[in-house]
């Protein structure tokens, strides 16, 4: 069931050091990389079907194609390491145990889009992981793997690590870029058509850590090797961070298309203490919740979860047993979303707080049936009336909790 592509070196002692990393294959893709043209590298990633692993699932090669060739302005690669989604902890495994894989992926990706400066925007709370990545960057510079004329080739690349300041919204790529430019981390209005992101007015690609870390395997082994795993629409593998009430929580690299039921009951040893499963949040807290009776036919890929009214998201699977109070779980999440709304859009700023306050009223035994209808009305107000997807995501999760576990909310009403 498990596959070792991105996670191949995780269990090797001192795998974060350059010496051990190179002994175990890191930077091996660069020989082939520099024998290819940037366009050929992009084509290889396109044919692999690699999809973004930070939540959206966009096709990576298609994003790279949005960068104009022979751009008059400098081109940038920005790696999103602002892993702040509740229930999500997979990228930090790469940062901790194999930071040189990330740097190798940055070199491959930057070469493909003709970028000569890359930024890693890392979550401010990831102090240890930021130190580890910086140590890897320093080692790579000392060995000539980063900097001027990488390993003697006619290609220069500089990498800068930038720490965020604890704002969840900066995981949204345009808010991240605003923050990286030194401004308040507010999401930008989306363009009408497809175009690259812009960093100081220059064309830019923003990709998640695991997405970038998947590129060296594709370059070294070929796109067919990557497509040998997963499904036709969701090829390859993904790191799934599984937490909550399972006997063996952890981070597992699995092919897309793996049965959710098998993961919970076989790989993770079933529900803690032999209790019954009640619910699963399949992809980090910002996706719709699933009831236990829904997981039978679900596989861990974008298409299956979409068909069942949820999303693969970041692969952060939160498992809840029969004793969990769904209203309390929802209240816990909305305290977070209320706090983390950037406040730029009124529906989001006021709506998240409104939902939080109504949930508090219901949990205190002071709620009425009208409060549930008000919650649903607020969700309609949140959806589609803001700049970024924060508010619509919050609306979707609230609607799923209220729809699938309405009896638990009604049991608390006066």
SVG drawing of the C-alpha trace seen along z (x, -y; Angstrom):
<svg xmlns="http://www.w3.org/2000/svg" viewBox="-37 -47 69 51">
<polyline fill="none" stroke="black" stroke-width="0.4" points="0.0,0.0 2.8,-2.4 5.2,-3.8 8.5,-5.5 9.2,-8.4 9.2,-11.6 9.6,-9.8 12.4,-7.4 15.0,-8.9 12.9,-9.8 14.0,-6.9 17.7,-7.1 19.8,-8.6 21.1,-12.1 19.3,-12.2 19.0,-16.0 22.8,-16.4 24.3,-16.9 26.7,-14.0 24.0,-11.4 21.6,-13.0 24.0,-12.6 24.9,-9.1 21.2,-8.3 20.6,-9.8 19.9,-13.5 20.9,-15.8 21.1,-12.8 18.5,-14.3 20.7,-17.3 22.9,-15.4 19.9,-14.6 18.3,-18.0 21.1,-20.0 21.2,-17.8 17.5,-18.8 16.1,-22.1 13.8,-24.0 10.9,-23.4 11.7,-19.6 11.7,-19.6 8.3,-21.4 7.0,-18.9 8.1,-16.0 6.3,-17.4 3.2,-18.0 3.2,-14.4 3.6,-13.1 0.3,-14.7 1.8,-16.1 -0.8,-18.0 -0.4,-20.6 -0.3,-19.0 -1.1,-22.1 -4.9,-21.8 -6.0,-23.0 -4.8,-20.1 -3.9,-22.2 -1.7,-20.7 1.8,-21.8 3.1,-21.8 0.1,-23.9 1.1,-26.5 4.6,-26.6 3.4,-27.1 1.9,-30.4 5.3,-31.9 6.2,-33.8 9.3,-32.5 12.2,-34.9 10.6,-37.2 12.0,-40.7 11.5,-40.7 13.1,-38.3 11.1,-35.1 10.7,-33.8 9.8,-30.5 8.2,-30.8 7.8,-27.6 4.8,-27.7 6.0,-26.2 3.4,-28.1 1.8,-24.9 -0.8,-26.3 -4.0,-24.2 -5.3,-22.4 -4.7,-18.7 -1.9,-19.1 1.7,-18.2 3.2,-16.5 5.4,-19.2 7.4,-19.5 8.4,-15.9 10.2,-16.9 11.7,-20.0 12.9,-18.0 14.1,-14.7 15.0,-15.6 15.5,-19.3 18.0,-18.6 15.2,-16.9 13.3,-20.2 16.3,-22.1 16.9,-19.6 13.2,-20.1 13.7,-23.9 16.7,-23.7 14.7,-21.5 11.7,-23.7 13.5,-27.0 15.5,-25.7 12.3,-24.8 10.8,-28.3 14.1,-30.1 14.1,-31.5 17.4,-32.5 16.1,-33.3 13.7,-31.2 12.1,-31.9 10.9,-29.5 8.2,-31.1 8.0,-29.1 5.5,-29.2 6.8,-31.5 6.0,-28.9 8.3,-26.4 11.4,-27.6 13.2,-24.3 12.3,-23.5 13.4,-26.9 16.8,-26.3 17.1,-22.9 16.3,-24.2 18.7,-27.1 21.5,-24.7 20.7,-22.7 20.8,-25.9 24.2,-26.8 25.6,-23.3 24.4,-23.5 26.0,-26.9 29.3,-25.6 29.2,-22.6 28.5,-24.7 25.0,-23.2 23.5,-26.6 24.8,-30.0 26.8,-30.9 27.3,-28.2 25.7,-25.3 28.0,-22.3 29.9,-23.9 26.9,-24.3 25.9,-27.5 23.0,-28.1 22.8,-30.3 20.3,-30.0 20.0,-31.7 17.6,-30.5 16.3,-32.7 14.4,-31.4 11.8,-33.8 9.9,-33.3 6.2,-34.3 4.8,-35.9 2.1,-33.5 -0.8,-34.5 -2.8,-31.5 -4.1,-33.5 -0.5,-33.7 -0.9,-30.1 -3.1,-31.6 -0.6,-32.2 -1.4,-35.8 -1.5,-36.8 1.9,-35.0 3.2,-37.1 1.9,-40.3 3.7,-39.4 6.9,-38.5 6.8,-41.9 6.7,-43.4 3.0,-44.3 0.1,-43.2 -0.9,-39.6 -4.1,-40.2 -5.2,-38.1 -5.3,-39.8 -8.3,-40.0 -8.1,-37.2 -7.5,-38.0 -10.2,-37.3 -8.1,-34.8 -5.2,-32.5 -1.9,-34.1 1.1,-33.6 1.3,-35.1 3.3,-38.3 6.1,-39.1 7.1,-42.8 5.4,-42.8 7.5,-39.9 6.0,-36.6 6.1,-34.0 5.2,-30.4 4.0,-29.5 4.1,-25.8 3.7,-23.8 6.7,-22.0 5.6,-18.4 4.8,-19.4 8.3,-20.7 9.8,-17.7 8.1,-15.4 9.8,-16.9 13.3,-15.3 11.8,-11.7 10.0,-12.7 13.1,-14.2 15.4,-11.3 13.1,-8.4 10.8,-9.8 7.1,-10.6 6.1,-7.0 7.6,-6.0 5.5,-8.6 2.3,-7.6 2.9,-4.0 1.3,-5.0 -2.1,-6.4 -5.0,-6.8 -5.3,-8.2 -6.7,-11.5 -4.6,-11.7 -1.3,-10.1 1.5,-9.5 1.6,-9.6 0.9,-11.9 1.9,-12.3 -1.1,-11.8 -0.9,-13.1 -3.4,-11.0 -4.3,-12.1 -7.1,-11.7 -8.6,-8.5 -6.5,-5.8 -4.1,-3.4 -1.2,-4.4 -1.4,-8.0 1.5,-9.4 2.5,-10.5 2.2,-7.8 3.1,-8.1 0.3,-6.4 -0.6,-6.2 -3.7,-8.2 -6.7,-5.9 -6.0,-4.0 -9.1,-3.0 -9.9,-5.3 -11.3,-2.4 -8.2,-0.3 -6.0,-3.2 -8.0,-3.7 -8.5,-0.1 -5.4,1.7 -2.6,-0.8 -3.6,-2.9 -4.7,0.1 -8.4,-0.9 -10.1,-3.2 -8.4,-3.7 -9.7,-1.4 -11.9,0.6 -14.5,-2.2 -16.7,-2.9 -15.8,-5.5 -18.1,-8.5 -16.6,-11.0 -13.6,-11.8 -12.3,-15.1 -10.3,-13.9 -8.0,-16.8 -7.3,-19.2 -9.9,-21.2 -11.1,-23.3 -12.8,-20.5 -16.3,-19.0 -16.7,-16.3 -17.7,-12.7 -19.9,-10.4 -18.6,-6.9 -21.1,-5.3 -19.8,-7.4 -16.2,-6.1 -16.9,-2.6 -16.6,-3.6 -14.2,-6.5 -10.6,-6.4 -8.0,-9.0 -7.9,-11.0 -9.3,-14.2 -12.1,-12.7 -13.5,-10.3 -13.6,-12.8 -15.2,-15.5 -17.9,-13.0 -18.6,-12.3 -19.0,-16.0 -15.7,-16.7 -12.1,-17.3 -8.6,-15.8 -7.2,-19.1 -3.8,-18.8 -4.2,-15.1 -4.5,-15.9 -7.0,-13.2 -8.6,-13.8 -10.4,-10.7 -13.1,-11.0 -14.6,-8.2 -18.1,-7.8 -17.6,-9.9 -16.7,-13.1 -19.3,-15.9 -19.6,-17.3 -21.0,-20.7 -18.0,-21.1 -15.6,-20.1 -17.2,-22.7 -17.0,-25.3 -13.3,-24.6 -12.7,-25.1 -14.7,-28.3 -12.8,-29.8 -9.7,-29.3 -11.3,-30.7 -12.8,-33.6 -9.3,-34.5 -7.5,-33.9 -9.8,-35.8 -7.6,-38.6 -10.5,-41.0 -10.2,-42.4 -13.7,-41.3 -16.7,-42.2 -18.7,-38.9 -15.7,-36.9 -14.7,-39.2 -18.2,-39.4 -19.6,-36.1 -17.0,-33.8 -17.5,-35.7 -21.2,-35.4 -21.1,-31.6 -18.7,-31.3 -21.0,-33.3 -24.1,-31.3 -22.3,-28.0 -21.3,-29.3 -25.0,-30.1 -26.1,-26.6 -23.4,-24.8 -24.6,-26.7 -28.1,-25.4 -29.5,-28.7 -30.0,-28.1 -33.2,-27.8 -34.2,-26.2 -34.0,-29.7 -30.3,-29.7 -29.6,-26.8 -31.4,-28.5 -29.4,-31.7 -26.2,-29.6 -27.2,-28.4 -28.1,-31.9 -24.7,-33.2 -23.1,-30.4 -24.9,-31.7 -23.6,-35.2 -20.0,-33.9 -20.0,-31.9 -18.9,-33.7 -18.8,-37.2 -15.2,-37.6 -11.8,-38.0 -10.3,-34.6 -11.6,-31.1 -11.3,-31.4 -14.9,-32.3 -16.4,-29.9 -14.4,-27.0 -15.6,-28.0 -19.2,-28.1 -18.9,-24.6 -17.5,-23.0 -20.2,-24.6 -22.9,-23.4 -21.5,-19.9 -21.4,-19.7 -25.0,-21.0 -26.4,-18.8 -24.7,-15.5 -25.0,-15.8 -28.0,-18.1 -29.5,-15.8 -26.6,-16.6 -27.2,-20.3 -30.9,-20.0 -30.3,-17.9 -28.7,-20.9 -31.5,-23.4 -34.0,-24.6"/>
</svg>
